[in-house]
Amino acid sequence: MASACSVLPEPLVSKLTGHESYREPSEAMMPTLKTGDVVTGKMTDGTYAPKAGDVIAFLPPKSWGGSGGYMIKRVIGVPGSAVSCCDADHRMVVDGKPLDEPYVANERASHLEFEPVVVPEGSIWVQGDNRDVSLDSRSYSSRAGGGMVPVTSVLGVLDVSTAR
């Protein structure tokens, strides 16, 4: 006998459980997520309180020129934080302190250097873990919005331990 949840339409199951599944579309989050991995996220319903280190699914700003689909990245800067690249040891720096990022795929935390930015209220700065291939806040810092992602664009906070 099938359980009640198995016969409910997927969108209704998501609304009932507050969780949604997302598929990583690229290599940008390796080694944390591989291309094609499916990961579960807690839906934010527009009420996301940003935390540095969160892996999120979000709708990219229009200035990023995307196809309208979601992206998966890691939160590096939260509202009010100062983000820069890089210190003498090639680490990202947030609020004057180097980040310990054991999840980064590359020796350097970023091959793209950029002017220090202060993340405005209501926004976040995001980067992929595979920094050599990830198109993220660094890539769009010279466009309208300065590479920032509106907090209201966050769809879900992902639990990478559920990746399959």
C-alpha positions, 0 to 999 in steps of 0.5 A, spaced: 500 500 500 502 506 498 503 512 503 499 518 503 505 522 501 507 518 495 501 519 491 500 527 493 503 531 487 510 534 488 509 541 489 503 539 495 508 535 498 513 541 498 508 545 501 507 540 506 514 538 508 517 545 507 523 542 503 524 542 496 529 538 492 534 541 487 539 538 482 546 541 481 547 543 474 554 544 474 561 543 476 561 550 480 560 547 487 565 541 487 567 538 491 561 539 495 556 537 490 557 534 483 554 535 477 547 532 477 547 531 485 540 532 488 540 535 494 534 537 499 533 544 501 529 547 507 524 552 503 525 560 505 518 563 503 522 569 502 524 569 510 531 567 509 536 570 515 543 569 511 548 566 515 555 565 512 557 558 510 550 556 508 549 553 501 543 556 498 539 555 492 537 562 489 534 566 483 540 570 480 539 577 479 537 579 472 543 583 471 547 576 471 543 575 464 541 568 466 536 563 463 531 564 469 533 558 473 536 557 480 543 557 482 546 553 487 552 557 491 555 558 498 554 565 502 560 568 503 558 575 505 552 577 509 549 584 510 554 589 513 560 584 512 566 587 508 568 582 503 575 582 499 580 577 495 585 575 497 590 575 503 597 573 502 595 566 503 590 567 497 584 566 502 578 570 502 577 575 507 571 577 511 571 583 516 578 583 516 579 576 517 581 570 513 576 565 511 578 558 513 574 554 507 576 547 507 570 546 502 574 550 496 576 545 490 582 550 488 589 552 492 587 559 491 580 562 494 579 566 488 583 567 481 578 573 480 581 579 484 576 584 486 575 591 490 573 590 497 565 590 497 561 591 503 554 587 502 548 592 503 542 590 507 538 586 504 543 582 500 548 577 500 555 575 496 555 568 494 561 564 491 561 557 488 566 552 492 570 550 485 572 557 484 576 556 478 569 555 474 564 558 478 560 564 475 558 568 482 558 574 485 565 575 483 563 574 476 558 580 476 561 585 481 562 590 475 554 589 473 548 593 476 547 591 483 555 589 484 554 582 484 550 582 490 544 577 490 537 580 494 536 575 500 529 575 497 531 571 491 533 565 496 529 559 495 532 554 500 537 553 504 540 546 502 543 540 507 549 538 503 549 531 507 542 529 503 546 529 496 545 523 492 
